[in-house]
């Protein structure tokens, strides 16, 4: 199959970030080994009023004081992918020219991937369509 020659290997260690929200989406990932979790910022999902209540101390008589949030404590996993799975395709295929990632991908275990670029996928699709 033509796609095999275009796959690039990639390895992540536990806790490594593969990509962050709003990073440019250019690749699709096939998991050979390991587990990766996609995470979202929970505060971005809250309506503004609830976010304000979560961030500010609202006790009567007290002046508003901004609460500190531990680094990355607001990132919540919403899906996990394991070996044999693939991901990253929806950021490429369903968004047209807006190619920003909608979540952060973090290795939950050591991961080994095969990676294929958006450019290769679209070139192969065009070649396939021309041959039909």
Secondary structure, DSSP 8 states (H G I E B T S, - for coil): -TTGGG-EEEEE-TT-EEE-TT-B--EEEEEEESEEEEEEEHHHHS-HHHHHHHHB---TTS---B----TTTTEEEEEEEETT-EESHHHHHSSTT--B-SSEEEESS-EEEEEEEHHHHHHHHHHHHHH-
